[in-house]
Amino acid sequence: VSRAAYLPFQSLFLREARGLTSGEIGAIAAVRPFVSLVGTPLWAVVADRTGMHRTILISSLAASGMLLVVMGLVHMDYVSPWSSAYVFFLLMISFAEFIASPIGPLVDTSVMELLGSEPQRYGEVRLWAGVGYGAMALLAGFIVAWAGSTEVIWWLLAILQVPRLLLVLRFRVSTPHKVVKMELKRQKTL
């Protein structure tokens, strides 16, 4: 939910508050999925090999949240397409995305573990997570409009990081389960 406080407004912030061009903002936005594409499986291997799922989850939440808050509070003058502001935001967002990439899979694993013998309820959990995200994005939009500046999203993110971390501290993230090999059988279709 804390990501909903800033993610929908990040492009506006970079344009209005930091003066980046549309091309620069597009490049920054395009880097995010590629960083996650590399980071997610890499962190999964590290978590599985070390058995430090909980530590990685908590560290990822804390570090990525702090990086994003620091990034939002830093003021830099815009000079040129490869100015220090553009490079700074490109690197910070990429690094924060890399650090945050294991959060989703590790939280999903924790949720499945919490559901125990009722894994069919996972859809309900995801539904309400989506509702929470949408509600927070809407609330953040009202707050940005009320404040008259996108600068407020970073304060909102900082405030929301506290309950997010407190909630995750209560999660029990298990060590990897034993891998079970199954033979797939081909079935005829009509």
C-alpha positions as CSV (number, residue, x, y, z in Angstrom):
1,V,0.0,0.0,0.0
2,S,2.9,2.4,0.7
3,R,4.0,2.1,-3.0
4,A,0.5,3.4,-4.0
5,A,1.3,6.6,-2.1
6,Y,4.2,7.5,-4.5
7,L,4.3,5.3,-7.6
8,P,1.3,6.8,-9.4
9,F,2.8,10.3,-8.8
10,Q,6.5,9.6,-9.4
11,S,6.4,10.8,-13.0
12,L,4.6,14.0,-12.0
13,F,7.1,14.6,-9.3
14,L,10.1,14.1,-11.6
15,R,8.5,16.5,-14.1
16,E,7.1,19.2,-11.9
17,A,9.4,19.2,-8.8
18,R,12.7,18.1,-10.4
19,G,12.2,19.3,-14.0
20,L,13.1,16.2,-15.9
21,T,12.0,15.8,-19.5
22,S,9.4,13.4,-20.7
23,G,12.1,11.3,-22.4
24,E,14.1,11.1,-19.2
25,I,11.1,10.1,-17.2
26,G,10.2,7.5,-19.8
27,A,13.7,6.1,-19.7
28,I,13.5,5.9,-15.9
29,A,10.1,4.2,-16.0
30,A,11.4,1.7,-18.7
31,V,14.3,0.7,-16.5
32,R,12.2,-0.5,-13.6
33,P,10.8,-3.7,-15.1
34,F,14.2,-4.7,-16.4
35,V,15.8,-4.2,-13.0
36,S,13.0,-6.4,-11.5
37,L,13.5,-9.0,-14.1
38,V,17.1,-9.4,-13.0
39,G,16.6,-8.7,-9.3
40,T,13.7,-11.0,-8.5
41,P,15.3,-14.3,-9.5
42,L,18.6,-13.2,-8.1
43,W,17.2,-12.4,-4.7
44,A,15.1,-15.6,-4.8
45,V,18.3,-17.7,-5.2
46,V,20.1,-15.8,-2.4
47,A,17.1,-16.3,-0.1
48,D,16.8,-20.0,-0.9
49,R,20.5,-20.7,-0.7
50,T,21.0,-18.8,2.6
51,G,17.6,-19.5,4.2
52,M,17.4,-15.9,5.2
53,H,14.0,-15.1,3.7
54,R,12.7,-13.0,6.6
55,T,16.0,-11.0,6.9
56,I,16.0,-10.3,3.2
57,L,12.3,-9.3,3.3
58,I,12.7,-6.9,6.2
59,S,16.0,-5.5,4.9
60,S,14.5,-5.0,1.4
61,L,11.5,-3.1,2.8
62,A,13.6,-0.9,5.0
63,A,16.4,-0.2,2.5
64,S,14.2,0.4,-0.5
65,G,11.9,2.6,1.5
66,M,14.7,4.7,2.9
67,L,16.3,5.1,-0.5
68,L,13.0,6.3,-2.0
69,V,12.4,8.8,0.8
70,V,16.0,10.1,0.5
71,M,15.6,10.4,-3.3
72,G,12.4,12.4,-2.9
73,L,13.9,14.8,-0.4
74,V,17.1,15.6,-2.4
75,H,16.9,18.8,-4.3
76,M,19.0,19.1,-7.4
77,D,19.1,21.7,-10.2
78,Y,18.2,20.5,-13.7
79,V,21.0,21.4,-16.2
80,S,21.1,19.0,-19.2
81,P,19.8,15.7,-20.4
82,W,22.7,13.9,-18.7
83,S,22.7,16.2,-15.7
84,S,23.4,15.0,-12.3
85,A,19.6,15.1,-11.5
86,Y,18.7,12.7,-14.3
87,V,21.6,10.4,-13.6
88,F,20.9,10.6,-9.8
89,F,17.2,9.7,-10.2
90,L,17.9,6.9,-12.8
91,L,20.5,5.3,-10.5
92,M,18.4,5.7,-7.3
93,I,15.2,4.4,-8.7
94,S,17.0,1.5,-10.4
95,F,18.8,0.6,-7.1
96,A,15.7,1.0,-5.0
97,E,13.8,-1.3,-7.5
98,F,16.5,-3.9,-7.4
99,I,16.5,-3.9,-3.6
100,A,12.7,-4.0,-3.5
101,S,12.4,-6.8,-6.1
102,P,12.2,-9.7,-3.6
103,I,9.4,-8.1,-1.5
104,G,6.4,-9.3,-3.6
105,P,7.4,-12.9,-3.9
106,L,8.5,-13.1,-0.3
107,V,5.3,-11.5,0.9
108,D,3.2,-13.9,-1.3
109,T,5.1,-16.8,0.2
110,S,4.4,-15.6,3.7
111,V,0.7,-15.1,2.9
112,M,0.5,-18.7,1.5
113,E,2.1,-20.0,4.6
114,L,-0.3,-18.0,6.8
115,L,-3.2,-19.4,4.9
116,G,-2.1,-22.9,5.8
117,S,-4.7,-25.4,4.9
118,E,-6.8,-22.8,3.1
119,P,-4.7,-21.8,0.1
120,Q,-7.9,-21.2,-1.9
121,R,-8.3,-18.0,0.0
122,Y,-5.2,-16.5,-1.7
123,G,-7.4,-14.8,-4.3
124,E,-9.3,-13.0,-1.5
125,V,-6.1,-11.7,0.0
126,R,-4.9,-10.5,-3.4
127,L,-8.2,-8.9,-4.1
128,W,-8.1,-6.9,-0.9
129,A,-4.5,-6.0,-1.5
130,G,-5.6,-4.5,-4.8
131,V,-8.5,-2.6,-3.1
132,G,-6.0,-1.3,-0.5
133,Y,-3.6,-0.2,-3.3
134,G,-6.4,1.6,-5.2
135,A,-7.8,3.3,-2.0
136,M,-4.3,4.5,-1.0
137,A,-3.6,5.8,-4.5
138,L,-6.9,7.7,-4.4
139,L,-6.2,9.1,-0.9
140,A,-2.7,10.1,-2.0
141,G,-4.2,11.9,-5.0
142,F,-6.4,13.9,-2.7
143,I,-3.4,14.7,-0.4
144,V,-1.3,15.8,-3.4
145,A,-4.2,18.0,-4.6
146,W,-4.7,19.5,-1.1
147,A,-1.0,20.1,-0.7
148,G,-0.6,21.5,-4.2
149,S,2.7,19.7,-4.7
150,T,3.9,16.3,-5.5
151,E,6.7,16.7,-2.9
152,V,4.2,15.5,-0.2
153,I,4.3,11.9,-1.6
154,W,7.7,11.3,-0.1
155,W,6.5,12.3,3.4
156,L,3.5,10.1,2.9
157,L,5.7,7.2,1.8
158,A,8.0,7.7,4.9
159,I,4.9,7.7,7.2
160,L,3.5,4.6,5.6
161,Q,6.8,2.7,5.8
162,V,6.4,2.4,9.6
163,P,3.2,0.3,9.7
164,R,4.4,-1.6,6.6
165,L,7.6,-2.7,8.5
166,L,5.7,-3.4,11.7
167,L,3.3,-5.7,9.8
168,V,6.1,-7.5,8.0
169,L,7.9,-8.0,11.3
170,R,5.0,-10.2,12.3
171,F,5.2,-12.4,9.2
172,R,6.7,-15.8,9.5
173,V,8.8,-16.5,6.4
174,S,9.9,-20.1,6.2
175,T,13.0,-21.6,4.8
176,P,12.7,-23.2,1.4
177,H,10.6,-26.3,1.1
178,K,12.0,-29.5,-0.2
179,V,11.8,-29.6,-4.0
180,V,9.4,-32.3,-5.2
181,K,9.8,-33.5,-8.8
182,M,6.6,-34.5,-10.5
183,E,6.1,-36.1,-13.8
184,L,3.7,-34.3,-16.1
185,K,1.3,-36.5,-18.0
186,R,0.0,-35.4,-21.4
187,Q,-3.8,-35.5,-21.7
188,K,-5.9,-35.7,-24.8
189,T,-8.0,-32.6,-25.5
190,L,-11.2,-32.7,-27.4
